[in-house]
Amino acid sequence: FQRCWLPVSRIGLHRRGVERVNCGPKLLDLGEKGVYSSYTSIGWILLANWIPPTDPAAAAEEIAAFYNENINLKRLGLLLAMSSTIFLIPWMIATSYVIRHRMKFPILADIQLATGILGVVATFAMWMSWGVAAFRPDRAPELILMLHDLGWFNATWFYPEATLEVIAIAIAVLSYKGEDSFYPRWYGYYLIFIAMISLSAGLLIFFKSGPFAYDGLITFWVTYATLISFFIIGSTLLIRGVSKPKEPAGQLASATE
């Protein structure tokens, strides 16, 4: 991994006045941010045409017709989206690394990583369900509908692990007392807001229409908007915190005197 430089005033005296800190989190985060976002956008939205979501109240025949339309484009889109999911794991590892080694909250780091990986598993299950439905679009419409619903439940009903993950990060951010925090305190409060929003996804089991259905304003659009903001803001703050410029030679000499 590339190395970053942190000033001696931030971390204590070290040889040559600076300490080199592993920049692995930065590189891992860039992998998630670029590859996952690009592949998922191309696959899920442009090729597979999954956005906006189908109507949860649609009849089995309507959903079967949806899968039979441009089936190979849907398969290609699902393939790209499925392949990109693995790049979520580096983001989880990078965030856990910071919470454990820089903020010194090992238990919260374990909670964040474990729940994050569970979310990745749910994402894999989501693509798998839709992929199986697209594999045999000529099967009984009721079976296609069941697989389609299963995919959307995996997409939106993972609120327990998602909520616990963001709460763990929020507690770490709000509890950290050091001056070199990666995250500002407002980010901790924003994560609590995201956790409250994600809880609404649990209600989708009761609704096939309205804001709490899996295509609804709150359960899908608001929840996914906050999830995307969570990745973008979290990635930006993480990269900004890890990236530190190397000090000029004159400053290095004065720091060791």
C-alpha positions, -999 to +999 in steps of 0.1 A: +000+000+000+009+036-005+021+055+026+007+088+040+024+113+062+009+127+094+025+158+111+045+152+143+022+177+162-007+154+156+007+120+165+039+126+186+076+126+179+089+101+154+121+097+134+125+126+109+096+144+126+068+124+110+052+091+112+041+070+082+006+057+084-008+029+063-030+043+036-047+010+029-081+024+040-078+051+013-071+026-015-097+002-002-123+029-001-115+041-036-122+006-049-156+005-033-165+040-043-156+037-080-162+001-091-193-007-071-211+026-079-203+024-116-211-012-121-243-011-101-255+020-118-249+006-153-262-029-145-292-022-122-305+010-137-295+012-174-294-024-185-317-044-162-342-015-159-350-022-122-354+015-113-381+025-107-392-006-089-421-027-101-455-024-084-456-047-053-494-052-061-487-063-097-501-097-108-478-126-113-484-124-151-472-088-151-440-096-133-434-126-156-438-103-186-413-079-171-387-106-170-394-118-205-389-083-219-352-077-231-342-107-210-306-108-221-301-071-212-316-079-178-292-108-174-262-087-184-273-059-160-277-084-131-243-099-139-226-066-137-244-056-105-237-090-089-200-088-098-197-053-083-210-063-049-177-077-038-163-042-038-186-033-009-163-053+014-133-030+011-155-001+023-165-021+054-129-030+061-116+005+057-142+020+080-136-007+106-099-001+104-103+036+113-127+029+142-104+002+156-069+016+151-074+053+150-104+059+172-096+030+195-131+014+197-125-022+189-159-035+199-177-009+178-154-018+149-163-054+152-200-045+153-197-023+123-177-049+103-200-078+112-232-060+103-217-045+072-208-080+060-243-092+067-255-063+045-232-075+017-247-111+021-282-096+018-270-078-014-257-110-029-290-127-020-309-099-037-290-103-070-292-141-067-330-141-064-335-119-094-308-138-114-326-171-107-359-156-119-342-143-151-325-177-157-358-194-165-383-166-174-407-193-189-414-209-156-447-205-137-455-168-132-462-174-095-426-187-090-412-158-108-432-135-086-420-152-055-383-148-065-389-112-076-405-104-042-376-122-024-351-100-042-369-069-032-371-080+004-334-086+004-330-052-011-350-033+015-357-055+045-321-056+058-329-028+082-317-045+114-281-049+103-281-016+085-294+003+115-269-014+139-240-006+116-247+031+113-254+034+151-221+017+158-203+043+136-223+071+152-214+061+187-177+060+177-179+094+161-197+110+190-176+093+217-142+101+202-125+129+221-092+133+202-084+163+181-075+143+150-109+127+144-116+115+109-153+124+113-169+157+124-195+154+151-223+164+128-217+132+109-225+112+140-259+129+143-265+124+106-259+087+111-285+086+138-310+102+114-301+075+088-307+048+114-342+062+121-350+063+084-338+027+079-362+014+105-391+023+083-381-005+059-394-030+084-429-020+076-429-031+040-442-066+050-476-049+057-480-029+025-482-035-012-489+002-019-482+036-004-450+051+011-441+019+030-443-006+001-410-017-013-415+008-042-428+035-018-415+070-012-401+062+023-391+026+021-374+028-012-367+064-024-359+080+009-341+050+024-319+045-007-312+083-010-299+083+026-279+050+020-262+066-010-254+097+010-240+075+037-215+060+013-206+092-004-202+113+027-185+085+046-161+078+018-153+115+014-146+120+051-125+088+053-103+097+023-099+133+036-089+120+070-063+095+057-048+118+031-021+140+046+006+158+026+042+151+033+059+179+052+087+199+036+122+191+046+126+224+066+096+216+087+109+181+093+142+194+106+125+219+130+102+192+143+131+171+155+150+199+172 
